[in-house]
Amino acid sequence: MQFHSYIICGTPRSGSTLLCSMLTETRVAGRPHSYFRQQDIAEWAEDWGVEQSRGSDDAQFDEEYVAAMRRVGADGTGIFGLRLMWVSVSDASRRLDNIAGGKADVAARLEETFGPTLYIHLSRLDKIAQAVSLIRARQSGLWHRNSDGSVLEGEETPRPITYDGDHIGQIARELEEDDACWADFFKSRGIEPLRLTYETMSADPQLALSKVLSALGRDPELAKAISVGTAKLADETSSEWVTKYRRETAQKA
């Protein structure tokens, strides 16, 4: 199948920022981003010159916003890229239904809007490490660093962080639930996504990128020339938190 678009279906701290930046850098696979993330829509709309929405049922805004999204997300490459977290699926569905003037399955709406779509399921096997990473990012305000150590997204001076075992367990369960929702999404619709994990992508980012490019009908050899644009934030403190949580959990069992 010739895909016209792809959707990176993930959860926070699963490596999606790295994958998005590498795909963008190829200049043949669009410019994927979280365009349906509710907190960012007003900022995207302003950047794209789309008049702000006048309410949740503003079909004109949704139509103009999605049209701009398609243009920016394709970036002149002929393939539209989108990152979609599970929490944003319902809002994406509502906006696409607004445009169409009726309700339909969200997968059908996505393909209707963006053309034949490759789904990429990006998951992280170690949910405790993922939860620790997410909690640290939220507490510190530092989300991503460039490969040279400079801040890509977040606070230049990170805020103090505090270990909370109960919170780690809660976030890990939420991440597991989101992954389960994605699994059900694919199964119920007969979709076989391209499956990637944070662990294998971290070990060999170019290999993961080459798999995506190949699935999209682009030259996988392009991956060899693409640099890793983000640095890992996990450090000794992250390892200590994971170890401490696992020890506490074992003691309660």
C-alpha positions as CSV (number, residue, x, y, z in Angstrom):
1,M,0.0,0.0,0.0
2,Q,1.1,3.5,-0.7
3,F,0.7,5.5,2.4
4,H,-0.1,9.2,2.3
5,S,0.3,9.7,6.1
6,Y,1.5,8.1,9.3
7,I,0.5,8.4,12.9
8,I,2.9,7.8,15.7
9,C,0.6,6.3,18.4
10,G,2.4,6.6,21.7
11,T,2.4,7.5,25.4
12,P,4.5,10.2,27.1
13,R,8.2,9.5,27.5
14,S,8.2,6.7,25.0
15,G,10.8,8.2,22.6
16,S,8.4,9.9,20.3
17,T,10.2,13.3,20.4
18,L,13.4,11.6,19.1
19,L,11.5,9.7,16.4
20,C,9.6,12.9,15.3
21,S,12.8,14.9,15.1
22,M,14.6,12.3,13.1
23,L,11.7,11.9,10.6
24,T,11.6,15.6,10.1
25,E,15.3,15.7,9.5
26,T,15.0,13.2,6.6
27,R,13.1,15.9,4.7
28,V,11.1,13.1,2.9
29,A,8.6,12.2,5.6
30,G,6.7,15.3,6.7
31,R,7.0,17.1,10.0
32,P,5.2,15.0,12.7
33,H,4.1,16.7,15.9
34,S,1.3,16.6,18.4
35,Y,-1.0,18.8,16.4
36,F,-4.2,17.5,18.2
37,R,-2.8,18.2,21.8
38,Q,-5.5,20.3,23.3
39,Q,-3.0,22.5,25.3
40,D,-1.1,23.6,22.2
41,I,-3.9,24.1,19.7
42,A,-4.3,27.9,20.4
43,E,-0.6,28.4,19.9
44,W,-0.5,26.4,16.7
45,A,-3.5,28.3,15.4
46,E,-1.9,31.6,16.1
47,D,1.4,30.5,14.4
48,W,-0.6,29.3,11.3
49,G,-2.8,32.4,11.1
50,V,-6.0,30.5,11.9
51,E,-8.6,32.6,13.6
52,Q,-9.2,31.4,17.2
53,S,-12.1,29.1,17.9
54,R,-15.3,30.6,19.2
55,G,-16.4,27.3,20.9
56,S,-16.1,23.6,21.0
57,D,-18.4,23.2,18.0
58,D,-16.7,25.7,15.8
59,A,-16.6,23.7,12.6
60,Q,-15.1,26.5,10.6
61,F,-12.2,26.7,13.0
62,D,-11.7,23.0,13.0
63,E,-11.7,22.9,9.2
64,E,-9.2,25.7,8.8
65,Y,-7.0,24.3,11.6
66,V,-6.9,20.8,10.1
67,A,-6.2,22.2,6.7
68,A,-3.2,24.1,8.1
69,M,-2.2,21.0,10.0
70,R,-2.1,19.0,6.8
71,R,0.1,21.6,5.1
72,V,2.5,21.9,8.0
73,G,2.6,18.2,8.8
74,A,3.4,17.2,5.3
75,D,6.0,20.0,4.9
76,G,6.0,19.6,1.1
77,T,7.1,16.0,1.2
78,G,3.9,14.3,0.1
79,I,3.5,12.5,3.4
80,F,1.7,13.9,6.4
81,G,3.1,13.0,9.9
82,L,1.2,13.1,13.2
83,R,2.0,12.2,16.7
84,L,-1.1,11.2,18.7
85,M,-1.2,10.3,22.4
86,W,-4.2,8.3,23.6
87,V,-5.4,11.3,25.7
88,S,-5.9,13.3,22.4
89,V,-7.8,10.7,20.4
90,S,-11.3,11.8,21.6
91,D,-10.7,15.4,20.8
92,A,-9.3,14.6,17.4
93,S,-12.4,12.5,16.8
94,R,-14.7,15.4,17.9
95,R,-12.9,17.9,15.6
96,L,-13.0,15.7,12.6
97,D,-16.6,14.9,13.2
98,N,-17.3,18.6,13.4
99,I,-15.8,19.1,10.0
100,A,-17.7,16.2,8.4
101,G,-21.0,17.2,10.1
102,G,-21.7,13.8,11.6
103,K,-20.2,11.1,13.7
104,A,-18.0,8.2,12.5
105,D,-15.3,5.9,13.7
106,V,-12.1,7.9,14.4
107,A,-9.9,5.7,12.3
108,A,-12.2,6.2,9.3
109,R,-12.2,9.9,9.9
110,L,-8.4,10.0,10.1
111,E,-8.0,8.1,6.9
112,E,-10.7,10.2,5.2
113,T,-8.8,13.4,6.3
114,F,-5.2,12.3,5.8
115,G,-5.4,9.5,3.2
116,P,-4.1,5.9,3.6
117,T,-2.4,5.8,6.9
118,L,0.5,3.9,8.4
119,Y,0.0,3.4,12.2
120,I,3.2,3.3,14.2
121,H,2.7,1.9,17.8
122,L,5.6,3.3,19.9
123,S,5.6,1.8,23.4
124,R,8.0,1.5,26.4
125,L,8.3,-1.9,27.9
126,D,9.6,-0.7,31.3
127,K,6.6,1.2,32.6
128,I,8.2,2.0,36.0
129,A,11.1,3.8,34.2
130,Q,8.7,5.5,32.0
131,A,6.6,6.7,34.9
132,V,9.8,8.0,36.7
133,S,10.8,9.9,33.5
134,L,7.4,11.5,33.2
135,I,7.2,12.5,36.9
136,R,10.7,14.0,36.8
137,A,9.8,16.0,33.7
138,R,6.6,17.3,35.3
139,Q,8.3,18.2,38.6
140,S,11.4,19.7,37.1
141,G,9.9,21.4,34.1
142,L,12.7,20.0,31.9
143,W,11.3,17.8,29.2
144,H,14.0,17.4,26.6
145,R,17.6,18.3,25.9
146,N,19.4,18.6,22.6
147,S,22.3,16.2,21.9
148,D,24.7,19.0,22.9
149,G,23.1,19.3,26.4
150,S,21.2,22.5,25.7
151,V,17.5,22.7,26.6
152,L,15.2,21.7,23.8
153,E,12.0,21.9,25.7
154,G,11.3,23.1,29.3
155,E,13.0,25.0,32.1
156,E,16.6,26.3,31.7
157,T,16.9,25.9,35.5
158,P,15.1,22.7,36.4
159,R,12.9,22.8,39.6
160,P,13.7,20.5,42.5
161,I,12.3,16.9,42.3
162,T,10.9,14.6,45.1
163,Y,10.5,10.9,45.1
164,D,6.9,9.6,45.6
165,G,6.4,5.9,45.3
166,D,2.6,6.0,45.3
167,H,2.7,8.5,42.5
168,I,5.1,6.4,40.4
169,G,2.7,3.4,40.8
170,Q,-0.3,5.5,39.8
171,I,1.4,6.9,36.7
172,A,2.7,3.5,35.7
173,R,-0.9,2.1,35.8
174,E,-2.1,5.1,33.7
175,L,0.6,4.4,31.1
176,E,-0.4,0.7,31.0
177,E,-4.0,1.6,30.5
178,D,-3.1,3.9,27.6
179,D,-1.1,1.2,26.0
180,A,-4.0,-1.2,26.4
181,C,-6.3,1.3,24.8
182,W,-4.0,1.6,21.8
183,A,-3.9,-2.2,21.6
184,D,-7.7,-2.4,21.6
185,F,-7.9,0.4,19.0
186,F,-5.8,-1.6,16.6
187,K,-7.4,-5.0,17.3
188,S,-11.0,-3.8,17.1
189,R,-10.3,-2.3,13.6
190,G,-8.1,-5.0,12.2
191,I,-5.1,-2.6,12.0
192,E,-1.6,-4.1,12.1
193,P,0.7,-1.2,13.1
194,L,4.4,-1.0,12.7
195,R,5.6,-1.7,16.3
196,L,8.5,0.0,17.8
197,T,9.7,0.2,21.4
198,Y,11.6,2.8,23.3
199,E,14.2,0.3,24.4
200,T,15.1,-0.9,20.9
201,M,14.9,2.6,19.5
202,S,17.2,3.9,22.1
203,A,19.7,1.1,21.4
204,D,19.7,1.9,17.6
205,P,17.7,5.0,16.6
206,Q,18.8,4.8,12.9
207,L,17.5,1.2,12.6
208,A,14.1,2.3,14.0
209,L,14.0,5.2,11.6
210,S,15.0,3.0,8.6
211,K,12.0,0.7,9.4
212,V,9.6,3.6,9.4
213,L,11.1,5.0,6.1
214,S,10.9,1.6,4.5
215,A,7.2,1.1,5.5
216,L,6.5,4.6,4.0
217,G,8.1,3.7,0.7
218,R,11.0,6.0,1.3
219,D,14.7,5.0,1.0
220,P,15.7,3.4,4.4
221,E,19.3,4.2,3.7
222,L,18.6,7.8,4.4
223,A,18.5,6.9,8.1
224,K,22.2,6.4,8.2
225,A,22.9,10.1,7.7
226,I,20.4,11.3,10.4
227,S,21.8,12.4,13.7
228,V,20.3,11.7,17.1
229,G,19.0,15.1,18.0
230,T,18.0,14.6,21.7
231,A,19.9,13.5,24.7
232,K,18.8,11.0,27.3
233,L,17.7,12.6,30.6
234,A,17.7,9.4,32.6
235,D,20.6,9.5,35.1
236,E,21.7,7.9,38.4
237,T,18.7,9.5,40.2
238,S,16.3,7.9,37.8
239,S,17.9,4.5,38.4
240,E,17.7,5.0,42.2
241,W,14.0,5.9,42.0
242,V,13.3,2.8,39.9
243,T,15.2,0.6,42.2
244,K,13.6,2.1,45.3
245,Y,10.1,1.7,43.9
246,R,10.7,-1.9,42.9
247,R,12.1,-2.7,46.4
248,E,9.2,-1.1,48.1
249,T,6.7,-2.9,45.9
250,A,8.4,-6.3,46.6
251,Q,8.2,-5.6,50.3
252,K,4.5,-5.0,50.2
253,A,3.8,-8.1,48.2
